[in-house]
Amino acid sequence: MSTQTTAHNGATTHELGDWRDATRVFLQPIAAPSILGLFGFAGATFMVAAHLAHWYGDALSLNYIWPFAATFGGIAQFAAALWGYRARDGLATAMHGMWGAFWMGFGILFLLNTLHAITVPTGQFVPFGYWFVVLAVITGLGAIAALGESLGFFAVLSPLAVGSAFVAIGYLTGVGGWLQAGGWVLLASSWIATYVASALMMASTFGRTILPLGKYRRAANVPGEKFVRPLEFELGEPGVKQGQ
């Protein structure tokens, strides 16, 4: 028995050595994808929500907003979702991917309206209302999931879900008051998203907390604290050192 055990351990050690010799580690650090994603979301949402809240414009204004919304909130945010996937961040992948796709769809809809291929109704618009029903439900689930990671993301997603629900009711019923109320709530979400994105960006450039991030670690919410200690080579080995 002793001889068999020794032989087995020897084989295991040999296999482990072969595994280590054959293993190569390739590090490809990326910046926090939600810096881009949240800024893209905030910009597109602010422009459309301000219109819904009657801050400016008329029904034709959306014909001039959609290029910005489709690129800033659509393409940029969808790219952030793909990088969120590489960062193994399921929440960022789901939320940026879904909202990025929405803003691209929004752009296509109003492009067709601008080209007079279709006519977007100015009052009750039931199919469009159901777009926001879907957004409200999935965003609400994302807000619940965010509680496991960050109060900052929860603060972005919870009013976003509520605002989407208000807008859904507005388009389903044709009652303008719901649209205006939804616009105000969505504006709040865009402002919080701007703050969270700014906090993440400053933490990246300064290497320490500047604005509280809303995470559960104390160091992430105390200005001056270093809440992440990246593993990197001091001399800046390409592909390993954090930053550009």
C-alpha positions in Angstrom: 0.0 0.0 0.0 2.8 2.4 0.9 4.6 1.7 -2.4 1.4 2.3 -4.3 0.7 5.6 -2.5 4.2 6.8 -3.1 3.9 5.9 -6.8 0.6 7.7 -7.0 2.0 10.8 -5.3 4.9 10.7 -7.6 2.7 10.6 -10.7 0.6 13.4 -9.4 3.6 15.6 -8.7 4.9 14.8 -12.2 1.5 15.7 -13.8 1.4 18.9 -11.8 4.9 19.8 -13.0 3.9 19.2 -16.6 0.8 21.3 -16.1 2.8 24.2 -14.7 5.4 24.0 -17.4 2.7 24.0 -20.1 0.7 26.9 -18.6 1.1 30.4 -19.8 -0.6 33.4 -18.2 -1.6 36.3 -20.5 -2.8 39.4 -18.8 -4.8 42.0 -20.7 -6.0 44.6 -18.2 -8.9 46.7 -19.2 -10.4 49.9 -17.7 -13.8 49.6 -16.0 -16.2 49.3 -18.9 -19.0 51.1 -17.0 -17.0 54.4 -17.3 -17.9 54.5 -21.0 -21.2 52.7 -20.5 -22.6 55.0 -17.9 -21.4 58.2 -19.6 -23.0 56.9 -22.9 -26.2 56.0 -21.1 -26.3 59.3 -19.2 -25.9 61.5 -22.2 -28.5 59.8 -24.4 -31.0 59.5 -21.5 -30.5 63.1 -20.5 -31.3 64.4 -24.0 -34.4 62.3 -24.5 -35.6 62.6 -20.8 -35.3 66.4 -21.0 -37.5 66.4 -24.0 -40.1 64.2 -22.3 -40.0 66.6 -19.3 -40.8 69.5 -21.6 -37.5 71.3 -21.1 -37.2 72.0 -24.8 -38.5 71.2 -28.3 -41.6 69.8 -29.9 -42.5 66.5 -31.6 -40.0 67.1 -34.4 -37.1 67.4 -31.9 -36.6 63.7 -31.7 -35.6 63.7 -35.4 -32.6 65.7 -34.4 -31.8 63.7 -31.2 -31.7 60.2 -32.6 -28.2 60.4 -34.1 -26.8 61.3 -30.8 -28.8 58.8 -28.9 -28.0 55.9 -31.3 -24.3 56.5 -31.3 -23.6 57.9 -27.8 -26.1 55.7 -25.9 -26.3 52.9 -28.4 -22.9 52.1 -30.0 -20.7 53.3 -27.1 -22.8 51.6 -24.5 -23.0 48.3 -26.4 -19.2 48.4 -26.8 -19.0 48.8 -23.0 -21.3 45.7 -22.6 -18.9 43.6 -24.7 -15.9 44.8 -22.5 -18.0 44.1 -19.5 -18.3 40.5 -20.7 -14.5 40.3 -20.9 -14.3 41.8 -17.4 -16.7 39.0 -16.2 -19.2 41.6 -15.0 -22.6 40.1 -15.6 -24.5 43.2 -14.4 -22.6 45.6 -16.7 -23.0 43.1 -19.6 -26.7 42.8 -19.2 -27.6 46.5 -18.4 -25.3 48.2 -20.9 -26.0 45.5 -23.6 -29.8 45.9 -23.2 -29.8 49.7 -23.0 -27.3 50.0 -25.8 -29.5 47.8 -28.0 -32.5 49.9 -27.0 -30.8 53.2 -28.0 -29.7 51.8 -31.4 -33.3 50.6 -31.9 -34.5 54.1 -30.9 -32.2 55.6 -33.5 -33.5 53.2 -36.3 -37.1 54.0 -35.4 -36.7 57.8 -35.6 -34.4 57.5 -38.7 -37.3 55.8 -40.4 -39.6 58.6 -39.1 -37.2 61.3 -40.4 -37.1 59.6 -43.8 -41.0 59.5 -43.8 -40.9 55.7 -44.2 -43.1 55.5 -41.1 -44.9 58.0 -38.9 -44.3 58.0 -35.2 -47.5 59.0 -33.3 -47.3 62.0 -31.1 -49.8 60.7 -28.5 -50.7 57.2 -27.6 -48.1 54.8 -29.1 -48.9 51.3 -27.7 -46.1 49.3 -29.4 -43.5 51.8 -28.2 -45.0 51.6 -24.7 -44.3 47.9 -24.7 -40.6 48.6 -25.4 -40.5 50.4 -22.1 -42.4 47.7 -20.3 -39.6 45.3 -21.2 -37.0 47.9 -20.2 -38.6 48.5 -16.9 -38.9 44.8 -15.9 -35.3 43.9 -16.9 -33.8 47.1 -15.4 -35.7 46.4 -12.1 -34.2 43.0 -12.0 -30.8 44.6 -12.6 -31.4 47.0 -9.7 -32.0 44.1 -7.4 -28.8 42.3 -8.6 -26.8 45.6 -8.1 -27.5 45.4 -4.4 -25.0 42.5 -4.3 -22.3 44.7 -5.7 -22.8 48.4 -5.5 -25.2 51.0 -4.1 -24.0 53.3 -6.8 -25.3 51.1 -9.6 -28.5 50.4 -7.6 -29.0 54.2 -7.4 -28.7 54.4 -11.2 -30.9 51.5 -12.0 -33.8 51.9 -9.5 -35.0 55.3 -10.8 -34.3 54.1 -14.3 -36.7 51.2 -13.8 -39.3 53.5 -12.3 -38.9 56.1 -15.0 -39.2 53.4 -17.7 -42.4 52.2 -16.1 -43.9 55.7 -16.1 -43.0 56.3 -19.8 -44.5 52.9 -20.6 -47.8 53.9 -19.0 -47.6 57.2 -20.8 -47.3 55.7 -24.2 -49.8 52.9 -23.5 -52.5 55.3 -22.3 -51.6 58.5 -24.2 -51.6 60.5 -21.0 -48.9 63.1 -21.3 -48.5 63.6 -17.5 -47.0 60.1 -17.2 -44.5 60.9 -20.0 -43.5 64.1 -18.3 -43.2 62.4 -14.9 -41.1 59.6 -16.4 -38.9 62.2 -18.0 -38.1 63.7 -14.7 -37.3 60.4 -13.1 -35.1 59.4 -16.0 -33.3 62.7 -15.7 -32.5 61.8 -12.1 -31.1 58.4 -13.2 -28.9 60.2 -15.9 -27.5 62.5 -13.2 -26.6 59.7 -10.9 -25.1 57.8 -13.7 -22.9 60.8 -14.5 -21.7 60.9 -10.9 -20.9 57.2 -10.7 -19.1 57.2 -14.1 -17.1 60.3 -12.9 -16.2 58.6 -9.6 -15.0 55.5 -11.5 -13.0 57.6 -14.0 -11.3 59.6 -11.2 -10.5 56.5 -9.2 -8.8 55.1 -12.4 -6.7 58.2 -13.1 -5.7 59.0 -9.5 -5.3 55.4 -8.4 -7.4 56.0 -5.3 -10.9 57.0 -4.2 -11.8 60.6 -5.1 -15.6 60.5 -5.0 -17.4 57.8 -3.0 -18.1 54.9 -5.3 -21.1 53.4 -3.4 -19.4 50.0 -3.0 -19.5 48.0 0.2 -15.8 48.3 0.9 -14.9 51.2 3.2 -11.9 52.2 1.2 -14.1 52.7 -1.9 -16.0 55.4 -0.2 -13.3 57.3 1.7 -11.5 59.9 -0.4 -7.8 59.3 -0.6 -8.1 55.6 0.2 -6.7 53.0 -2.2 -9.5 50.5 -2.7 -7.9 48.4 -5.5 -4.3 47.3 -5.5 -3.6 46.0 -9.0 -1.0 43.4 -9.6 1.4 44.9 -12.1 5.1 45.0 -12.9 6.8 48.2 -11.8 8.7 48.7 -15.0 5.6 48.7 -17.1 5.7 45.4 -18.9 3.4 45.7 -22.0 0.0 44.1 -21.4 0.5 43.9 -17.7 0.8 47.4 -16.2 -2.5 49.1 -15.6 -3.2 52.2 -17.8 -2.2 53.4 -21.3 
